[in-house]
Amino acid sequence: MGATFSRMERWGRATLVAGLALACGGVPLAMARLGGSPFGPVKAVVLSLATVMIGLGLALSAQSSASLSRIARRSTLAWAALALVGVACLSAVTAIEPHQAILGSYPDYRGLALVIACLVSGAGAAALAFGEVGLRVVSRATVAAGLLVGLAALVERVDTGSSLPDWQMLRIASTLGNPSNLGVYCVIALPLVLFVVLRDARRFWRILAVVTFGLLGLALLWSSSRGAWIGLVAAIGTLVLVVAMGRARGGGARKLVRVGLLLAVCVAVGALANPSFGERVTSVFDTKSKTARWRVSAWSSSVEMISDRPVLGWGPNSFRFVYSDYQAPKQIDGMFGYQIVEAAHNVVLDTGVAFGIPGLLALLAMTGLATTTIVREARREDADSIEVAAVGASLVGGVSGLMLHYVTMDTGPVLAAVVGLVCATQVRRIAADASDAEAGAQARWLRMAAISGAAVAFVALVLFSRVFTADLTAARAVSAAKSGVDWPVVRERVEAARRNAPFEPFFARQEGKAAALFVQKRFDVDALEDGARAYDDALVAMPDDPTLVAERANLYLAAAMSSKDARYATEALRGFERATRMDPNTGIPWAGKGSAQAALGMWEQSAVSLERAVELSPRYRVAWRNLATAYDALGMDAKAKNARFRADGVAEPTKAPQ
């Protein structure tokens, strides 16, 4: 019996370690360029698998569950984290889009499931950290992942080339899908990698960490994420402060200086490779820049959103469905089409919008408790300040970077693991023995909860695996529609994707998109009707999404242009009018309305709508081109010429002939 228990304990411990490593290191590496999004579904699959493994590990390992039980009872930081998750669960139940609040939306899936996965990652790190293993696991996993993320960033930077004139075209995303997301990940990872450089017992890991440190430093630079750069400054400040307060054993302070010089060399090399780097750095302090104005406006709107629903917020993943009612004009400039604003790009405001004032207070409590714990630990005479500094810098740098970004599947689990390490630090000195009978008895409920959680995570794993498979099928269907394959073939492919993941409305939207592409090339009544029904199905699941309404209207506009049938133009006009009511401050639905009016010969009304479109989204070139056509029809040659200048991406002449 004892041998069986020992084997179960070892298997549980190994599963817990592997799951935590997968959550912190596997998710950032997860990328598959086969579906519509190479980043979202595959990351959700890997994170779900990691959550299953951590849950099973806690259930099998009595020692780990006993450690976690102590932490849960005695750590005020852990209580604050549990309070935040509890509020998130209540918020999801009362969300305006409950279905979307639970899993999240394609492709980033930042719903309640991500919140719970982060909690599990933090719990796994805390359980291991009680025996001083968690920091080594998290740090080594970060080194392994960071090495490949950095290599992918280097390859992407080289492939991009240096002849492009705009620094924005040189921003890299590596395997994380977004340059700012890459930057925040680097800020969180670098202090953990630094810990391996200075403190790991194995030379192999130290050498690997030095290489990773240099690559992530370059990746952070080339991401051109100003928020991440601010986070890096905060992380460096935390490192210096904690080391100054504490005692760095084994020549840690001298090693820290050497690593600082390595980082400086990486910054210098990266700056020389990107001549516009200096301009980008100085723009951090430009409060009048477009990015600064955009964020200030989004933050102002977010405050209004919180004040309108302060108790439990709008729910996880609800920002995208609510923001159109609060956004200011010109927030979506039209350069990249009709975009969904998925977050306030500020972790505090995002939390307030999603979870209300209680969630906001829980987050602030977590931040304050974590900070005081790090400071208290740094002052202890027997503490190694390098270890404390690494954890503190990762936490402070990550949170600072997220003040200009948002939590994702890449950054959330590893940041939660760091919080779990701080939770363990908070109570480690109270009770170092993690195997007494009392703790084991009190942890039985936790092991049962871990088994239940692993079962739920397994269901999520199955669902996201089906999403990933459906994404591959839907991407092929859209490609077939673009290439002119007969509609029945396209329909069968996209409906196969819908059958594989019927709970994901994105694939109904993909059928509508495929139908619009097909109808635009070749009018087909069946394609039109199938596409309209697909959009209607998607709207049942997401009735507050104005982009779906506009896309459905655009399907009818494509049919009107292809068939020259005014009935379809009239239906398109009704759809665009609804979209402008739902999202009055974005120019793209106004441009669609103007195009539908033009198709009906309503040139004066079309010009008014298109003027409104370019006023709200001044970089939407389609609207400028259509406006030029409307001016031509009205005999306004000078205005038509100026509109064509803008459509070609050229500034309007200062002195145009009247």
C-alpha positions, 0 to 999 in steps of 0.5 A, a space after each residue: 500500500 505504501 509503495 502504491 501511494 509512493 508511486 501515485 505521489 511521484 506520478 502526481 508530482 510529475 504530472 503537476 510539473 509537466 502541466 505547469 511547464 506546459 502552461 507557462 512554456 507550451 502556450 506561447 509556442 503553440 502556433 499552427 498556420 493551417 487554419 483561419 487563425 494560427 494562434 487562437 484555437 491551438 493555444 486554447 487546446 494546449 492551455 486546456 491540456 495543461 489545466 487537465 494535467 495540473 488538476 490531475 497532478 494536484 489530485 494524485 499528489 497528496 503532498 502537493 494538495 496539502 501544501 496548496 491547502 495551507 496556502 489557501 487557508 493562510 495566504 491573504 493574497 490567495 484569498 484575494 485571487 479566489 475572490 477575483 475568480 468568484 466575482 468572475 464566475 458571478 459576472 459570467 452568469 449575469 453577462 450580456 452575452 453568457 455564451 461568449 462570456 464562458 469560453 470567449 470569442 474566436 480567436 483569443 478566447 479570453 472568457 471565464 475559461 481563461 480566468 479559471 485556467 490562470 487560477 489553476 496555473 497559479 495553484 500549481 505553481 504555489 503547490 510546488 513553490 512550497 517545496 521551493 520547486 515551483 520557481 525552478 519549474 516556471 523559470 526553466 519552462 520559460 527559458 525553453 519557451 523563450 528560446 524558441 519564441 526568441 528564435 522565431 522573432 529573429 527569423 521573422 525580423 530577418 524575413 521582414 527585411 530592412 527596406 520597409 520605410 515604416 517602423 510599424 511594418 517592422 514590428 514582430 509578433 513571433 509565435 504570440 500573434 500580436 507585437 504588444 503581446 510579445 513585448 509583455 511576454 518578454 517583460 514577464 519572462 526576462 526576470 525568470 530567465 535571469 534567475 536561471 542565469 544566476 541561480 540554476 544548479 545546472 550549467 546546461 540551463 545557465 548557458 541556455 538561459 544566457 542565449 534566451 536572455 539575449 534573444 528575448 531582449 531583441 524580441 522585446 526591442 523589435 516588438 516596438 511595444 511602448 507599454 512593454 518598454 515601460 514594463 521593462 523599466 519597472 522590472 529593472 527598477 524592481 530588480 535594483 531596489 530588491 537587490 539593494 534592500 536584501 542580500 545577494 549571496 554567491 556574488 549575485 550582485 556582480 552577476 546581475 551587473 554582467 547580465 545588465 551589460 548583456 541586455 544593454 548590448 542587445 538593446 544597442 544591436 537591436 537599435 542599430 538594426 532599426 534606425 527608427 527605434 529612437 523615434 519610437 522611444 521618444 514617442 512614448 512621451 508624446 501625449 498628442 500622438 494618435 495612439 495616446 489619444 486612442 487609449 485615453 479615449 478608450 479609457 474614458 469610455 471604459 470608466 463610463 462602462 464601469 459606472 453604468 454597471 458597477 456591481 458585477 460588470 458586463 461579464 468576461 469577454 463582453 467589452 467587444 459587444 458593449 464598447 460601440 455604445 461608448 466609443 468616441 468618433 475616429 476610434 476605428 480609423 478604417 485602415 484595417 477594416 471593421 475591427 472589434 475593440 476587444 479590450 481597454 488596453 489597461 488591465 485595471 479598467 478591463 477588470 472593472 468593465 468585466 467584473 465591476 467594482 468588486 473585481 476591481 477591488 480584488 485585483 487591487 488587493 492582489 497587487 498590493 498584497 503581492 507588493 508588500 510580500 515581496 518587500 517583506 521577503 526582501 528585508 529578511 536576513 536569510 532570504 536570497 534577494 536574487 530569487 525575490 528580485 526575479 519574482 518581484 520584477 516579473 510580477 511588477 514588470 508584467 502588470 506595468 506592461 499590461 497597463 497598456 495591453 490586456 491579458 491573453 492565453 500567452 501571458 495570463 498563465 505565466 503571470 498567474 504562476 508568478 502570483 502563485 509563487 508569491 502566495 507560497 512565499 507569503 506563508 512558507 515560513 509559517 509552516 514548512 512541513 507539508 506532509 502532516 496528517 492534519 494538512 492531508 485531511 484538510 486537503 481532501 476536499 481540494 483533491 476532490 475539487 482538483 478531480 472535478 476541475 480536471 474533468 471540466 478542463 478535459 471537456 474544454 480540451 475536447 471542445 477546443 480541439 473540435 474548434 481547431 479542427 473546424 478552423 482548418 475546414 472553414 479556412 479551406 472553405 473560404 479559400 475555395 470560395 475565393 478560387 471560384 469552386 462551385 457553391 455546393 462544394 464550398 457549402 459542404 465544407 463550411 457546414 462540416 466545420 459548423 457541425 464539428 463545433 456548433 457552439 462556436 458562432 464564428 463558423 456560421 460567420 465564416 459561411 456568411 463570409 464565404 457566401 459573400 466572396 462567392 456572390 461577389 464573383 458570381 451571383 447565386 441565389 442559393 449562396 445568398 440565402 445560405 449566407 444570410 441564414 448563416 449570419 442570422 444564426 451567428 446573430 442569435 449567439 451574438 446579437 450585440 455584434 455590429 460587425 455581423 450586421 454590417 457583414 450580412 448587409 454587405 452580402 446583400 450589397 455584393 448580390 445587388 452589385 452582381 445581379 443589378 437587382 434593386 431588391 438586394 440593394 434595399 435589403 443591404 440598405 436596411 442592414 447598414 442602417 441597423 449597423 449605424 444605429 448599433 455603432 454610430 461612431 464608426 465610419 465603416 457601416 456608414 460607408 456601406 450605407 452610402 454604397 447601398 444608396 449609390 446602388 439605388 441611385 440615391 447620390 445625394 444621400 450617398 455622398 452625405 453618408 460617405 462624408 460621415 464615413 470618412 469623418 469617423 474613419 478617415 483612413 478607410 480608403 474604400 469610403 474615399 473611393 466611393 465618395 469620389 464616385 458619388 461626387 462624380 455623379 453629382 458633378 463635384 469634380 474638385 471634391 472628387 479629385 481630393 477624395 481620390 487623393 485620399 483614396 490613394 493614401 495621399 494627403 488632400 492638397 492644401 489648395 485645391 481648385 474650386 
